[in-house]
Each structure stands twice: as structure tokens, then as C-alpha cells.
Amino acid sequence: MKHLERALQGKNGIGRYILMAVIVMVAAQIAVIPLFLLLFPAILSNGGNIGDLSAAIQNPSDWGISSNLFLLVMLGTFVITFLLFAVLVKPLHGRTVRETINGRRQIRWDRIRVGIIVWGIIILVDTVISLLISSPGEYEFRLNAGAFFPLLLIILIIMPFQTSIEEILFRGYLAQGAARWTKSRWWALIIPSVLFALMHIANPEVKEYGLWLSMPQYLIMGLMLGLISILDDGIELALGIHFINNALTAVLVTHQASALQTDALFLLHDLDPVASLISISIASLLVVFILQRIYKWDFGIMNKKVEHALPPTPPVEVVTIEQSSPV
């Protein structure tokens, strides 16, 4: 095992984690300035005021802002965060981004592809089933080619920065820190997963459908991504799953309370949050089962303490003393 154990080496005091958190949060606040520069003129030109900011963020098209332009500027904040983390992690902690991903010097790209394929198939099947059993008019098909194809480019080029930095921070960086401090894989799973869920507490879905129906979905997703990362000794599978999850969410189905307001193929007029919670729970269990069958994980590793591996015991040399024959 290398991923969590990598944090047992180098400079990993709590003060360095706090410093990284402060720098990233301050930088994130600065990075959203272009988003405000995009929103405020649109709000004022449409007779609004600063109090309409949250409404403009939720539905930018209502204020004359292209959904693609809004998505591009919003995702740009994650590009800045990604680059800043990549620059800081080496001097602060003595490890590289690659070592934050899996404790090694090379990224296992095949794992990312498998995550994309397996979770992508699950989401596509779930979407098709939802379309087939839905009531007439529940889903509105609305292909806008002029907006849809630029949306695909944004997703393929810019969205990987957003999903990757979230995985690197939570399933990589924070999980390694929790493992160093607690020596427990369970805490390395639970702490980042709870923080991941809390990061989404301001999302419009939470406001629309309530804390107790929306937050468990983020927590379940975080626990699933964290579990497979610990079992697989690296976050590549989580990188693939998170990317294809957000990408398909952006291009397939959107709804009025979605955090991703895009020109998706379908507009869902009435989201059932209970059905959504059940769906994400089943999908998460299914992907863990499938990946376990592929990679033959041992769930018992969760109870193994995070510690330096002891060097192998050298073999004992048996010295044979030959007795000379009597003269």
C-alpha cells in the first residue's frame, strides 16, 4: 500500500494543512471575481440589484447570460485552484500531485478510463430507465445544437480541472492527512467524505429539496468515492467516476434546481428527491461491487493500520561446520 502511507513521509504537520486551506480559500474568493464581473452588469442592465445575485447564479439565462459562458467562467475558478495546489503541494509537503493521487510517481490512466466507462454505463442505464417510466411531459427534449456542441467542448477541456481538484483535495490530500493523524483507514474515509458533503451545503438542490434529502446524496457519493480510493490504493477510479458523473449531468438532464444550469438534452420539470436518493444509493453499491469483481479488492484492508511497511526480515544463514575425520 502506498497512497495513504505516502503522507507518513515528508512535511505533513497540521499547520501546513491549515496554511494550504487558507491559501486555497483566499485564492478561490479572488478567482470568482470574473464571475461577479460577468453577473453584475447583466443584473443592473435588467433592472436588478445586488440582492438578485443568487437568482442570477441559479438561472443566468433569465438575466441574458449565456449558460455556456457562465459555465466556462464558473469552471475557470477551479482551473486556478488546481494550478495553485499543484504549485504549493511540493514546497509545503514535499510530495507531488502524482504522489497525492496514488503515492507513486506515475498515474494509472487505465483506472481513470475504467471509472469513466463503468460509472458512465450505470448513469446512462439509469437515465434511460427514468425516461421510459416517466410521465408524459415530465422530460422535455430540447436539443439546441448552437449551444450544445460548445457545451461539449467546455466539458471535455475545462470540466476535468473541476472534478480533478475536488478528488485530489478530498480523496487524495485530505485523506492522506487524516490517515497520517489517525493511522486509520476508516477515518481517512469518513472525514473527507463529511467535508465533501458539507462543501455542497450551499448548492441550490439543498435549498430546494431540503437538507435531509439532498445532503445524504453528497455524503453517499463521497463515501463511495473514498471507499474505492482506499481499496484501490489511489484515486484514479474516483477521478474517472467524478468526471463522467458531472459531464453526463451537464449534457443529459438538467432541472430548475440543478447546480449545473446547462443546455442539456433534457429538462426535467419535476425532480423526485426521494427517487434520486434511492438511485444514487443503488448506483454506488453497484459500482463498488463491479469494481471489486474487476480488481479483486480485499475489504479487510479497511481494518489495517496506516503505518510504514517494515523491511523484509533477511533470511537466516545456516552455517554448517564440517568435522574432520580422526587421523
C-alpha positions in Angstrom: 0.0 0.0 0.0 1.4 3.4 -1.0 -1.3 6.0 -1.3 -2.2 6.8 2.3 1.2 5.7 3.6 2.9 8.5 1.4 1.7 11.0 4.0 3.8 9.3 6.6 6.8 10.8 4.8 7.7 14.4 4.2 6.3 17.6 5.9 2.7 16.9 7.0 2.1 18.8 10.2 -1.4 20.2 10.8 -0.1 23.7 10.5 0.9 23.1 6.8 -2.6 21.8 6.1 -4.2 24.9 7.7 -1.9 27.1 5.6 -2.8 25.3 2.4 -6.5 25.6 3.3 -6.3 29.3 4.0 -4.3 30.0 0.7 -6.7 27.9 -1.4 -9.8 29.5 0.1 -8.5 33.0 -0.3 -7.5 32.2 -3.9 -10.9 30.8 -4.6 -12.5 34.0 -3.4 -10.3 36.0 -5.7 -10.9 33.6 -8.6 -14.7 34.3 -8.5 -14.1 38.0 -9.3 -14.5 37.3 -13.1 -17.9 35.6 -12.3 -19.1 38.7 -10.5 -17.8 40.9 -13.3 -20.0 38.8 -15.6 -23.1 38.9 -13.4 -23.3 42.4 -12.1 -23.6 44.3 -15.4 -26.2 41.8 -16.6 -28.2 42.2 -13.4 -28.0 46.0 -13.4 -28.9 46.2 -17.1 -32.0 44.2 -16.5 -33.2 46.4 -13.7 -32.0 44.3 -10.8 -29.8 44.9 -7.8 -27.1 43.2 -5.7 -29.9 41.2 -3.9 -30.6 39.4 -7.2 -27.1 37.8 -7.3 -28.2 34.4 -6.1 -31.0 34.3 -8.5 -28.7 35.2 -11.4 -26.3 32.5 -10.3 -29.1 29.9 -10.3 -30.6 31.0 -13.6 -28.1 33.1 -15.6 -30.2 32.8 -18.8 -33.0 34.7 -17.1 -30.6 37.7 -17.0 -29.4 37.5 -20.5 -26.2 35.5 -19.8 -25.3 32.5 -22.0 -25.4 29.3 -19.9 -22.2 28.2 -21.7 -20.4 31.5 -20.9 -21.5 31.3 -17.3 -20.3 27.6 -17.0 -17.0 28.5 -18.6 -16.3 31.3 -16.2 -17.5 29.3 -13.2 -15.3 26.3 -14.0 -12.4 28.7 -14.6 -12.2 29.2 -10.8 -11.4 25.5 -10.4 -8.6 25.8 -13.0 -7.0 28.5 -10.8 -7.4 26.3 -7.7 -5.9 23.3 -9.5 -2.8 25.2 -10.6 -2.3 26.8 -7.2 -2.5 23.5 -5.4 -0.1 21.9 -7.9 2.4 24.7 -7.2 2.1 24.6 -3.4 1.9 20.9 -2.6 5.6 20.3 -3.2 7.1 23.1 -1.1 4.6 22.7 1.6 4.5 18.9 1.9 7.4 17.5 -0.1 5.2 15.5 -2.4 4.0 15.9 -5.9 0.4 15.9 -7.3 1.0 12.4 -8.6 2.0 11.2 -5.1 -1.1 12.9 -3.8 -3.1 10.9 -6.3 -1.7 7.5 -5.5 1.6 7.7 -3.6 3.5 6.7 -6.7 5.4 8.6 -9.5 3.0 7.5 -12.3 -0.7 8.0 -12.8 -2.6 4.8 -13.6 -4.6 6.1 -16.6 -6.3 2.8 -17.3 -8.0 3.2 -13.9 -9.4 6.6 -14.9 -10.8 5.0 -18.1 -12.4 2.2 -16.2 -14.1 4.6 -13.8 -15.4 6.6 -16.7 -16.8 3.5 -18.5 -18.3 1.7 -15.6 -20.0 4.7 -14.0 -20.9 6.1 -17.4 -22.8 3.0 -18.3 -24.6 2.9 -14.9 -25.7 6.6 -15.3 -26.8 6.1 -18.9 -28.9 3.0 -18.0 -30.4 4.8 -15.1 -31.3 7.8 -17.3 -32.9 5.6 -20.0 -35.0 3.8 -17.4 -36.1 7.1 -15.9 -37.1 8.3 -19.4 -39.0 5.1 -20.1 -41.1 5.1 -16.9 -41.6 8.9 -16.6 -45.0 10.5 -17.1 -45.7 12.3 -20.4 -44.2 15.8 -20.4 -42.0 15.1 -17.3 -38.9 15.3 -19.5 -38.7 17.9 -22.2 -36.3 17.2 -25.1 -34.7 20.5 -26.3 -31.6 20.0 -28.5 -30.1 23.4 -29.2 -27.1 22.5 -31.5 -25.7 26.0 -31.4 -25.3 25.8 -27.6 -24.9 22.0 -27.2 -21.7 21.5 -29.1 -19.8 24.4 -27.5 -21.0 22.8 -24.2 -19.3 19.6 -25.1 -16.0 21.4 -25.7 -16.2 23.1 -22.3 -16.9 19.8 -20.6 -14.1 18.0 -22.3 -11.5 20.7 -21.9 -12.3 22.6 -18.7 -14.5 20.4 -16.5 -11.7 17.9 -15.8 -10.0 20.6 -13.8 -13.1 21.0 -11.6 -13.7 17.3 -10.9 -9.9 16.5 -10.6 -9.2 19.2 -8.0 -12.1 18.1 -5.9 -10.9 14.5 -5.9 -7.3 15.5 -5.3 -8.2 17.6 -2.4 -10.7 15.3 -0.7 -9.8 11.7 -1.7 -6.1 12.5 -2.1 -4.8 15.4 0.1 -7.2 15.3 3.0 -7.5 11.5 3.1 -3.7 11.3 3.3 -3.7 13.9 6.1 -6.4 12.1 8.1 -4.5 8.8 7.6 -1.3 10.4 9.0 -3.0 11.8 12.0 -5.3 8.9 12.9 -3.4 5.9 11.4 -6.9 4.7 10.5 -8.3 4.0 7.0 -11.9 4.3 8.3 -11.2 7.9 9.5 -9.4 8.5 6.2 -12.7 7.6 4.6 -15.2 9.3 6.9 -13.5 12.7 7.5 -13.0 13.7 3.8 -16.5 12.4 2.9 -18.2 14.5 5.5 -16.2 17.6 4.5 -17.0 16.8 0.8 -20.7 16.8 1.6 -20.5 20.0 3.6 -18.8 21.7 0.7 -22.1 21.3 -1.2 -24.4 22.6 1.5 -24.9 25.9 -0.3 -25.9 24.1 -3.6 -29.4 25.1 -4.9 -30.6 21.4 -4.6 -30.2 21.7 -0.8 -32.3 24.8 -0.7 -35.0 23.4 -3.0 -35.4 19.9 -1.6 -34.2 20.3 2.0 -31.1 19.3 3.9 -32.2 15.8 4.9 -32.9 14.7 1.3 -30.1 16.4 -0.5 -27.1 16.2 1.8 -27.2 12.3 2.1 -26.7 12.1 -1.7 -23.4 14.1 -1.5 -22.4 12.0 1.5 -23.1 8.7 -0.2 -21.2 9.9 -3.3 -18.3 10.9 -1.1 -18.2 7.6 0.8 -18.4 5.6 -2.4 -15.5 7.6 -4.0 -13.5 7.4 -0.8 -14.0 3.7 -0.3 -12.9 2.7 -3.8 -9.9 5.0 -3.5 -8.7 3.3 -0.3 -9.4 -0.2 -1.6 -7.6 0.6 -4.9 -4.7 2.4 -3.2 -5.2 5.5 -5.3 -7.8 7.9 -6.5 -7.7 7.3 -10.3 -11.0 5.4 -10.3 -12.6 8.3 -8.4 -11.2 10.8 -10.9 -12.9 9.0 -13.7 -16.2 8.5 -11.9 -16.4 12.1 -10.8 -15.7 13.5 -14.2 -18.2 11.3 -16.1 -20.8 11.9 -13.4 -20.6 15.7 -13.8 -20.2 15.6 -17.6 -23.3 13.5 -18.1 -25.2 15.6 -15.6 -24.3 18.6 -17.7 -25.2 17.2 -21.1 -28.1 14.8 -20.5 -30.6 16.1 -17.9 -30.9 19.4 -16.0 -33.6 20.8 -13.8 -34.5 24.1 -12.3 -32.7 23.5 -9.0 -29.6 21.9 -10.5 -26.2 23.4 -9.7 -25.3 22.9 -13.4 -27.7 25.1 -15.5 -26.7 24.0 -19.0 -28.3 23.5 -22.4 -28.7 19.7 -21.7 -30.6 17.5 -24.0 -33.5 17.1 -21.5 -35.1 19.4 -19.0 -36.7 17.6 -16.0 -39.7 19.5 -14.9 -40.3 17.7 -11.6 -37.4 16.0 -9.8 -38.3 13.5 -7.1 -35.6 13.9 -4.5 -36.5 10.6 -2.8 -36.2 8.6 -6.1 -32.9 10.5 -6.7 -31.6 9.4 -3.3 -32.5 5.8 -3.9 -31.0 5.9 -7.3 -27.6 7.2 -6.2 -27.5 4.7 -3.3 -28.1 1.7 -5.6 -25.7 3.0 -8.2 -23.0 3.5 -5.6 -23.4 0.0 -4.2 -23.4 -1.4 -7.8 -20.2 0.4 -8.9 -18.3 -0.8 -5.7 -19.5 -4.4 -6.4 -18.4 -4.3 -10.1 -15.0 -2.7 -9.4 -14.4 -5.2 -6.6 -15.0 -8.0 -9.1 -12.6 -6.4 -11.6 -9.7 -5.7 -9.2 -10.3 -8.4 -6.5 -10.2 -6.0 -3.6 -9.9 -7.2 0.0 -12.3 -5.3 2.1 -10.3 -6.4 5.2 -7.7 -3.8 4.2 -10.0 -1.2 5.8 -9.1 -2.5 9.2 -5.3 -2.4 8.5 -3.5 0.3 10.3 -1.8 3.0 8.2 1.9 2.6 9.0 5.3 2.3 7.5 5.9 -1.1 6.0 8.6 -2.9 7.8 11.5 -4.1 5.7 11.5 -7.8 5.0 13.4 -9.9 7.5 16.6 -11.1 6.0 16.9 -14.9 5.7 18.9 -16.6 8.4 22.1 -18.1 7.1 22.7 -21.5 8.4 26.4 -22.2 8.8 27.4 -25.8 8.6 30.7 -26.8 10.4 32.3 -29.8 8.8 34.0 -32.1 11.2 37.3 -33.5 10.1 37.9 -37.3 10.3 40.1 -38.5 13.0 43.6 -39.4 12.0 
